[in-house]
């Protein structure tokens, strides 16, 4: 879809993915994803661009995890249970 400049990848509840235009409004309290990664797409090797997208996605997921951790006040024991007994995130940064 090179004709569309600003695309987003969305994970859907049925465990599929969709590439589409960004949502009109994001709740203001959530961390914003990195802007502009689509602008570099045309000038980069595809593998390098996908690596850049992965790095930005990981950083955004970590910021969202820390946001929810701070907002809901997960203590160390709750983080351990969430990571190792639920559909946890990344165990090393929560311990």
Backbone bond lengths (Angstrom), bond angles and torsions (degrees), N, CA, C in turn:
res aa  C-N    CA-C-N  psi(-1)  N-CA   C-N-CA  omega(-1)  CA-C   N-CA-C  phi
1 X - - - 1.443 - - 1.525 110.93 -
2 X 1.310 117.99 54.00 1.463 119.27 -178.04 1.520 113.93 -65.55
3 X 1.352 118.41 -19.22 1.457 119.76 -179.68 1.525 112.40 -72.56
4 X 1.332 118.00 -16.39 1.463 121.88 177.95 1.513 108.34 -101.49
5 X 1.329 116.50 124.31 1.455 120.48 -172.23 1.517 114.23 -82.07
6 X 1.300 118.73 -39.10 1.453 121.09 -169.76 1.526 110.42 -120.54
7 X 1.333 117.16 84.48 1.454 121.87 -177.49 1.519 111.02 -103.39
8 X 1.319 115.87 154.12 1.463 121.91 177.32 1.516 109.24 -127.41
9 X 1.324 115.64 148.65 1.455 121.98 176.04 1.521 107.71 -100.80
10 X 1.321 116.31 123.48 1.456 121.69 -178.77 1.525 109.75 -114.06
11 X 1.331 116.49 131.46 1.460 122.17 171.11 1.517 108.00 -90.01
12 X 1.312 116.54 125.32 1.459 121.52 -176.20 1.529 111.14 -97.27
13 X 1.336 118.00 157.17 1.468 121.31 -178.42 1.530 114.01 -58.65
14 X 1.332 118.02 -25.62 1.463 120.04 179.51 1.534 112.07 -86.01
15 X 1.335 116.35 15.98 1.466 124.93 175.94 1.528 113.54 67.67
16 X 1.329 117.14 26.87 1.457 121.33 171.40 1.522 108.10 -109.90
17 X 1.327 116.09 172.22 1.461 121.88 -178.58 1.517 109.22 -121.33
18 X 1.330 115.30 152.24 1.455 121.30 178.38 1.526 108.91 -139.97
19 X 1.328 116.31 133.02 1.460 121.83 174.67 1.517 107.01 -103.42
20 X 1.327 115.77 120.65 1.458 120.21 -177.41 1.528 109.44 -154.84
21 X 1.297 116.12 178.33 1.460 120.76 177.73 1.527 109.95 -66.52
22 X 1.333 118.10 153.98 1.467 120.11 -178.82 1.528 112.10 -66.27
23 X 1.321 114.61 156.15 1.467 120.52 177.52 1.523 109.21 -64.40
24 X 1.317 115.44 150.15 1.461 120.46 179.76 1.519 111.75 -62.23
25 X 1.332 116.69 -45.29 1.465 120.58 -178.66 1.518 110.15 -133.27
26 X 1.316 115.33 137.15 1.457 122.70 174.07 1.522 105.87 -111.98
27 X 1.340 118.13 139.76 1.469 117.69 178.06 1.530 110.73 -52.06
28 X 1.326 118.05 130.44 1.466 120.85 -172.22 1.522 114.17 -64.19
29 X 1.324 118.11 -20.90 1.460 118.70 -178.18 1.530 112.89 -80.66
30 X 1.321 118.23 -17.05 1.467 120.44 179.61 1.526 111.13 -78.22
31 X 1.342 117.54 146.29 1.470 119.54 175.41 1.529 110.26 -61.92
32 X 1.312 115.85 140.68 1.463 121.01 -179.58 1.517 110.31 -81.27
33 X 1.331 117.84 139.01 1.463 119.00 173.29 1.527 110.38 -70.21
34 X 1.325 116.28 162.33 1.466 120.68 179.62 1.522 109.72 -64.73
35 X 1.295 115.85 133.70 1.459 120.95 177.98 1.521 109.48 -96.81
36 X 1.296 116.07 149.45 1.453 119.84 171.90 1.510 116.60 95.86
37 X 1.342 119.03 -1.59 1.463 117.90 -179.12 1.521 111.26 -68.81
38 X 1.329 117.17 -24.54 1.460 119.37 178.28 1.525 112.06 -73.55
39 X 1.326 117.34 -23.95 1.459 119.47 -178.53 1.522 111.46 -71.37
40 X 1.326 117.42 -26.95 1.463 121.23 179.22 1.523 111.89 -81.91
41 X 1.306 117.42 -11.30 1.464 122.61 -172.94 1.526 113.29 -55.66
42 X 1.313 117.94 -45.80 1.462 120.62 -174.50 1.516 113.23 -72.11
43 X 1.329 118.21 -24.48 1.456 120.73 -177.46 1.516 114.43 -97.64
44 X 1.327 118.00 7.72 1.463 120.93 -175.73 1.522 110.78 -122.89
45 X 1.329 114.92 156.95 1.457 120.72 170.39 1.531 106.67 -66.00
46 X 1.326 117.14 140.50 1.464 120.68 -174.00 1.532 112.42 -56.19
47 X 1.312 117.67 -42.07 1.468 121.13 -179.16 1.531 110.88 -63.25
48 X 1.335 117.20 -41.03 1.466 120.91 178.41 1.528 111.03 -66.55
49 X 1.327 116.36 -39.57 1.458 120.03 179.06 1.523 110.91 -65.28
50 X 1.346 117.03 -42.02 1.462 119.79 177.96 1.524 111.35 -63.51
51 X 1.330 117.20 -35.37 1.469 120.39 175.58 1.523 110.47 -63.92
52 X 1.323 117.03 -41.68 1.466 121.58 177.80 1.530 110.90 -62.48
53 X 1.323 116.66 -43.05 1.465 121.11 177.68 1.525 110.25 -61.73
54 X 1.332 117.11 -42.38 1.468 120.88 179.93 1.524 111.36 -62.72
55 X 1.325 117.08 -42.84 1.468 120.65 179.58 1.528 110.44 -62.76
56 X 1.325 116.92 -46.64 1.466 120.23 179.65 1.526 111.29 -65.19
57 X 1.333 117.13 -36.93 1.465 120.43 178.67 1.517 111.04 -65.72
58 X 1.334 116.81 -44.31 1.467 120.58 178.26 1.525 111.01 -60.53
59 X 1.327 116.42 -44.19 1.466 120.34 -179.30 1.529 110.54 -63.47
60 X 1.322 116.77 -40.42 1.462 119.79 179.69 1.525 110.92 -67.39
61 X 1.347 117.59 -42.46 1.463 120.46 178.62 1.525 111.43 -61.56
62 X 1.324 116.90 -39.87 1.466 119.94 176.96 1.525 111.02 -63.47
63 X 1.330 116.97 -42.05 1.468 119.16 -179.53 1.526 111.05 -66.17
64 X 1.329 117.83 -36.85 1.466 120.71 176.96 1.529 110.19 -67.52
65 X 1.339 117.27 -40.52 1.468 120.58 178.54 1.528 110.82 -62.02
66 X 1.340 116.73 -43.74 1.461 119.56 178.54 1.529 111.34 -67.21
67 X 1.320 117.29 -35.67 1.463 120.90 177.15 1.532 110.29 -59.98
68 X 1.346 116.35 -50.99 1.463 119.25 -179.54 1.524 111.61 -67.06
69 X 1.324 117.51 -35.81 1.462 120.20 176.70 1.515 111.73 -61.28
70 X 1.324 116.61 -43.00 1.467 120.75 179.45 1.526 111.26 -71.75
71 X 1.310 116.13 -39.82 1.465 119.59 -176.70 1.526 112.33 -67.59
72 X 1.320 116.73 -40.83 1.460 119.93 -175.83 1.519 112.75 -98.92
73 X 1.323 117.57 1.45 1.453 122.05 172.00 1.511 115.35 63.90
74 X 1.328 117.67 42.66 1.459 119.70 176.71 1.520 109.46 -64.66
75 X 1.323 116.87 125.90 1.460 119.35 174.62 1.534 108.81 -87.43
76 X 1.326 116.93 178.22 1.460 120.68 -174.36 1.530 111.89 -59.75
77 X 1.326 118.16 -42.42 1.462 120.71 -179.50 1.527 111.45 -64.32
78 X 1.318 117.16 -41.29 1.463 120.67 179.28 1.522 110.60 -66.07
79 X 1.330 117.68 -38.14 1.465 120.27 177.71 1.516 110.34 -63.85
80 X 1.337 117.74 -40.72 1.460 121.46 -179.71 1.528 110.01 -62.90
81 X 1.327 117.18 -46.20 1.460 120.95 -179.78 1.516 109.91 -63.21
82 X 1.325 117.65 -42.78 1.457 121.33 -179.67 1.521 111.21 -61.96
83 X 1.317 116.91 -42.59 1.461 120.81 -175.06 1.516 113.35 -73.76
84 X 1.307 116.83 -39.46 1.450 118.57 -171.09 1.524 114.07 -103.09
85 X 1.324 117.98 -13.32 1.456 119.43 -178.19 1.523 112.54 -122.46
86 X 1.296 117.31 -7.68 1.456 120.46 177.96 1.516 108.26 -112.74
87 X 1.297 115.60 -158.85 1.460 119.77 173.33 1.514 106.03 -88.41
88 X 1.296 116.40 69.01 1.452 123.08 -168.59 1.505 115.07 -64.27
89 X 1.310 112.87 169.24 1.452 120.78 177.64 1.513 108.38 -90.75
90 X 1.290 117.73 -119.92 1.457 121.66 -177.45 1.519 107.60 -112.16
91 X 1.336 118.84 111.84 1.464 120.69 -171.35 1.523 115.11 -60.87
92 X 1.322 118.70 -35.01 1.460 119.43 -171.25 1.516 113.70 -65.74
93 X 1.322 120.01 -29.25 1.461 119.04 -176.52 1.521 112.19 -90.58
94 X 1.297 117.96 -7.56 1.455 120.12 -177.58 1.519 113.54 -99.06
95 X 1.319 118.21 -12.99 1.465 119.98 -176.17 1.497 112.81 -87.42
